Amino acid sequence: MQRGPTGTPAMEVGRLLDIKPSTLSGHLATLKRAGLVSTERHHREIQYAPRFDAVNGLVRFLLKDCCGGDASACAGIGLPD
């Protein structure tokens, strides 16, 4: 998300997260199938970029159903800095 719509090469994502390429590949494939990231090939590298509309939709869904719809149960829960 921090890199924005230009995305990040897969190898850079793996380096930043310290994840083995085989593990990373599976996670990125899952995110792509879910429609949360898009891909673009640049020569031998694949850039992964967030699909902000889909990510926003997921966050809205999760927050709407937060605490079983009991907003008072979620009071005081803050987002990480």
Backbone bond lengths (Angstrom), bond angles and torsions (degrees), N, CA, C in turn:
res aa  C-N    CA-C-N  psi(-1)  N-CA   C-N-CA  omega(-1)  CA-C   N-CA-C  phi
1 M - - - 1.437 - - 1.531 110.12 -
2 Q 1.316 116.79 -36.07 1.460 119.80 -176.78 1.524 112.36 -66.29
3 R 1.301 117.64 -29.17 1.471 120.94 -177.47 1.526 111.84 -81.33
4 G 1.323 116.79 -13.16 1.454 120.39 177.06 1.508 113.89 76.49
5 P 1.329 115.66 -163.42 1.464 120.62 -172.72 1.527 114.50 -69.44
6 T 1.323 117.83 -13.36 1.467 118.44 178.66 1.514 111.30 -74.90
7 G 1.323 117.16 -23.53 1.451 121.08 175.27 1.516 113.88 79.87
8 T 1.322 113.72 -172.52 1.455 122.55 -176.25 1.521 108.46 -142.18
9 P 1.330 118.12 139.31 1.459 119.98 176.15 1.536 110.52 -62.10
10 A 1.307 115.38 145.17 1.464 121.23 -177.50 1.523 111.97 -54.37
11 M 1.317 117.68 -42.86 1.467 120.27 -178.66 1.524 111.20 -63.98
12 E 1.322 116.96 -34.89 1.462 120.99 177.76 1.530 110.68 -69.23
13 V 1.332 117.11 -38.92 1.467 121.04 176.08 1.529 109.01 -59.16
14 G 1.315 116.75 -46.70 1.450 121.48 179.39 1.513 112.57 -61.28
15 R 1.333 116.19 -41.58 1.466 120.41 179.26 1.526 110.37 -65.57
16 L 1.328 116.99 -45.06 1.467 120.75 -178.89 1.527 112.42 -63.16
17 L 1.334 116.05 -35.46 1.462 120.46 -177.46 1.524 113.20 -96.33
18 D 1.336 116.40 -4.25 1.464 122.51 -177.71 1.537 110.75 54.38
19 I 1.339 114.81 53.62 1.468 122.29 -179.24 1.521 108.63 -118.84
20 K 1.324 116.55 137.52 1.464 121.20 176.87 1.533 109.60 -61.58
21 P 1.339 117.15 144.10 1.465 120.40 -178.98 1.530 114.08 -53.95
22 S 1.327 117.50 -39.49 1.469 119.21 -178.61 1.527 111.28 -66.12
23 T 1.315 117.56 -39.12 1.461 121.85 178.31 1.521 109.95 -69.66
24 L 1.324 116.12 -44.95 1.458 121.28 -179.69 1.521 111.45 -60.04
25 S 1.305 116.36 -42.33 1.460 121.29 -179.59 1.524 111.23 -56.18
26 G 1.317 116.91 -44.63 1.463 120.88 178.74 1.517 112.38 -64.00
27 H 1.332 116.66 -42.04 1.467 120.40 -179.95 1.534 111.25 -66.37
28 L 1.328 116.40 -44.33 1.460 119.78 -179.94 1.531 111.13 -65.93
29 A 1.313 117.21 -37.04 1.468 120.79 177.22 1.531 110.56 -63.17
30 T 1.329 116.76 -39.47 1.465 120.80 178.08 1.525 110.66 -65.10
31 L 1.325 117.13 -44.16 1.465 120.66 178.12 1.528 111.19 -62.69
32 K 1.330 116.48 -38.09 1.469 119.81 178.81 1.526 110.80 -67.50
33 R 1.343 117.48 -45.04 1.475 120.41 178.39 1.529 111.39 -61.37
34 A 1.320 116.50 -33.24 1.465 121.36 178.78 1.531 111.50 -76.61
35 G 1.327 116.56 -9.37 1.459 120.12 179.33 1.517 113.69 80.96
36 L 1.331 117.71 14.68 1.462 120.90 -177.50 1.526 113.22 -88.66
37 V 1.329 117.26 -16.70 1.463 121.23 175.52 1.524 109.01 -135.09
38 S 1.321 114.30 155.01 1.460 120.64 172.72 1.518 107.54 -114.88
39 T 1.312 115.65 160.96 1.461 120.03 -179.90 1.516 110.10 -126.73
40 E 1.324 113.69 151.57 1.459 120.51 174.38 1.517 107.53 -146.20
41 R 1.322 115.74 128.78 1.463 120.03 -178.71 1.526 109.29 -85.91
42 H 1.338 115.26 132.06 1.461 123.23 173.85 1.521 106.36 -123.85
43 H 1.318 115.95 98.66 1.465 122.46 -175.30 1.530 109.40 58.70
44 R 1.317 118.03 -113.82 1.472 120.55 -177.85 1.525 112.32 -97.20
45 E 1.324 116.57 1.61 1.455 120.86 -175.50 1.525 111.11 -109.42
46 I 1.317 116.53 147.12 1.459 121.04 175.45 1.516 108.54 -111.00
47 Q 1.333 115.76 125.30 1.462 122.32 176.35 1.522 108.26 -91.04
48 Y 1.312 117.02 133.04 1.464 122.51 175.29 1.516 108.08 -110.49
49 A 1.326 115.88 129.61 1.462 121.43 -179.49 1.523 109.59 -130.96
50 P 1.324 116.41 143.74 1.468 118.87 179.05 1.529 110.38 -68.76
51 R 1.315 115.97 144.66 1.468 121.64 171.14 1.528 105.14 -97.98
52 F 1.329 115.39 95.89 1.458 121.37 -171.28 1.519 113.18 -57.02
53 D 1.329 117.76 -36.44 1.468 119.80 179.00 1.521 111.11 -62.14
54 A 1.327 116.55 -42.57 1.461 121.02 -179.25 1.528 111.54 -70.93
55 V 1.342 116.60 -41.60 1.465 120.39 179.46 1.531 109.67 -64.45
56 N 1.329 117.01 -43.61 1.464 120.34 177.68 1.522 111.13 -61.42
57 G 1.325 117.18 -40.31 1.460 120.95 177.54 1.518 111.90 -62.41
58 L 1.327 116.95 -41.03 1.460 121.21 178.38 1.529 110.71 -64.52
59 V 1.322 116.28 -44.56 1.467 119.88 179.93 1.525 110.24 -63.64
60 R 1.337 117.35 -43.50 1.475 120.24 177.50 1.522 110.43 -59.22
61 F 1.327 117.56 -44.22 1.466 121.56 179.23 1.527 110.89 -60.69
62 L 1.330 116.56 -47.14 1.463 120.31 -178.15 1.524 111.56 -64.28
63 L 1.323 116.69 -40.83 1.467 119.47 -179.85 1.521 112.05 -71.26
64 K 1.318 116.65 -34.79 1.461 120.25 179.65 1.525 110.60 -63.38
65 D 1.314 116.50 -36.13 1.461 120.85 -177.67 1.533 111.57 -96.85
66 C 1.320 116.53 9.20 1.460 120.65 -178.36 1.524 110.72 -58.49
67 C 1.297 115.54 131.93 1.472 123.06 175.46 1.532 111.58 56.85
68 G 1.323 116.42 35.10 1.463 120.56 177.58 1.513 113.35 63.93
69 G 1.333 117.03 26.34 1.456 120.91 178.90 1.521 113.73 85.78
70 D 1.318 117.76 -0.72 1.463 121.92 178.77 1.519 108.74 -90.91
71 A 1.339 116.23 92.67 1.462 121.33 -175.85 1.522 111.99 -58.90
72 S 1.319 118.29 -32.86 1.469 120.01 -178.79 1.530 111.35 -66.49
73 A 1.317 117.48 -28.10 1.464 120.54 178.28 1.519 111.81 -69.46
74 C 1.320 116.24 -22.76 1.471 121.14 -178.95 1.517 111.63 -94.88
75 A 1.316 118.25 -4.28 1.470 121.33 -177.93 1.525 110.10 -58.39
76 G 1.305 115.05 136.68 1.470 119.83 177.70 1.503 114.58 86.94
77 I 1.324 117.65 -5.21 1.468 120.15 177.94 1.520 106.66 -84.65
78 G 1.303 116.78 115.48 1.451 121.08 -178.27 1.507 112.73 -101.71
79 L 1.308 115.60 163.56 1.457 121.33 175.59 1.520 109.08 -83.96
80 P 1.336 117.41 149.14 1.463 119.66 178.30 1.525 110.60 -65.34
81 D 1.327 115.71 151.60 1.478 120.40 179.11 1.498 110.61 -73.50
